[in-house]
Amino acid sequence: MNFEDFKKYVCDAKSAHPFWFDFQPDDAPDQDSLARAERLLEVRLPQEYKNFLLQYGGGYFAFGNVFSLEAGSEWNLIDINAEFAHLRAGRVLISENSNGDFFGFDVRDGVCQSELCFWDHLDETWKPSGYADLYEYLLKVALTN
């Protein structure tokens, strides 16, 4: 799915269910903040993730969350990845499900892959999530009731 199609789904969801978006999202970063995050994490983030952050900011997003770059946010990408560095093992954490599980991107040669992987806290292993990219994940998790 491309970003324009994703934005249409979001617009339709906001029109049909505005209360899904009652929580204030985090502020959108600028390009310098994105570049700084990539330097600190020593990765190149997927374009889908960067597009999402620049458009929607991150934090609360309907029935989900996406880690943001807003300083001081409970959803701050840099802070969460530092706090849970022991779980990362070659990944960047970008979302969680409030049950102790994380979603993230595999990192290969310093580049985050678009496909999401899943940290299962029960058996403490990383698994494929089945989501091809951030847009698919958000459509199926955050924009579905």
C-alpha positions in Angstrom: 0.0 0.0 0.0 1.3 3.5 -0.7 1.0 6.5 1.6 -1.7 8.2 -0.4 -4.0 5.1 0.0 -3.2 4.9 3.7 -4.1 8.6 4.2 -7.4 8.0 2.5 -8.1 5.1 4.9 -7.2 7.3 7.9 -9.5 10.1 6.6 -12.4 7.7 6.1 -11.9 6.3 9.6 -11.8 9.9 11.1 -15.0 10.8 9.3 -16.8 7.6 10.3 -15.4 7.3 13.9 -14.0 10.7 15.1 -14.0 9.5 18.7 -11.3 6.9 17.8 -8.9 9.9 17.5 -9.9 11.7 20.7 -6.4 11.2 22.3 -4.0 14.0 21.4 -1.2 12.7 19.1 2.4 13.7 19.6 3.8 16.5 17.5 5.2 15.7 14.1 9.0 15.9 13.8 10.9 17.9 11.3 13.5 16.4 8.9 16.4 17.3 11.3 14.7 15.3 14.1 14.3 12.3 11.9 18.0 12.5 10.9 19.0 12.8 14.5 16.9 9.7 15.5 18.5 7.7 12.7 22.0 8.8 13.9 21.2 7.9 17.5 19.7 4.5 16.6 22.4 3.9 13.9 19.8 2.9 11.4 18.0 4.1 8.3 14.3 4.0 9.2 11.7 2.8 6.6 10.1 5.5 4.5 6.7 4.4 5.6 7.6 5.1 9.2 9.1 8.5 8.3 6.0 9.4 6.2 3.7 8.5 9.1 5.7 10.5 11.7 5.9 13.6 9.4 2.1 13.5 8.7 0.6 12.2 12.0 3.3 12.7 14.7 3.0 9.4 16.4 1.9 8.6 20.0 -1.8 7.7 20.2 -3.3 6.7 16.9 -6.9 5.4 17.1 -6.7 2.0 18.8 -2.9 1.9 18.6 0.3 3.8 19.2 3.4 4.5 17.2 6.6 5.6 18.9 7.3 9.3 18.1 10.1 11.7 18.3 8.4 14.2 20.6 10.8 14.9 23.5 9.3 13.9 26.9 6.5 11.8 25.3 5.7 8.4 26.9 5.9 7.1 23.3 9.4 8.5 22.5 11.2 6.3 20.1 14.7 7.0 21.4 13.8 6.6 25.1 11.9 3.4 24.6 14.6 1.8 22.5 17.1 2.8 25.1 15.0 1.4 28.0 14.4 -1.9 26.2 17.8 -2.2 24.6 18.1 -5.7 26.1 15.1 -6.8 23.9 16.2 -5.2 20.6 18.8 -7.6 19.3 19.1 -6.0 15.9 15.7 -4.4 15.8 14.1 -1.0 16.3 11.0 -1.0 18.5 8.2 1.2 17.1 4.9 0.2 18.8 3.6 -1.9 21.7 0.3 -3.5 22.6 0.0 -2.7 26.3 0.5 -6.4 27.2 4.3 -6.3 27.2 4.7 -7.1 23.5 6.5 -4.9 21.0 6.4 -4.5 17.2 9.6 -3.5 15.5 11.7 -3.4 12.4 14.5 -5.9 11.7 17.8 -4.1 10.9 20.0 -5.5 8.2 23.3 -3.7 7.4 22.0 -0.6 9.2 18.7 -0.4 7.3 15.4 -1.1 8.9 13.2 -3.5 6.8 9.7 -2.5 6.1 8.2 -5.8 7.5 7.2 -5.7 11.1 8.4 -8.3 13.6 6.8 -9.1 17.0 8.3 -9.5 20.5 6.3 -12.0 22.4 6.8 -11.4 26.1 5.4 -14.8 27.1 8.1 -16.8 25.3 10.5 -14.0 25.1 11.2 -14.4 21.4 11.0 -12.3 18.2 8.6 -13.7 15.6 7.3 -12.5 12.2 4.2 -10.3 12.7 2.6 -11.0 9.4 2.4 -7.3 8.6 4.2 -6.3 5.4 4.7 -2.7 6.6 3.6 -0.1 9.1 0.5 0.9 7.0 -0.8 -2.7 7.0 -0.2 -3.0 10.7 -2.0 0.2 11.5 -4.9 -0.6 9.2 -5.4 -4.0 10.9 -4.6 -3.0 14.5 -5.3 0.7 15.0 -8.0 1.3 12.5 -10.2 -1.8 13.1 -12.8 -2.1 15.8 
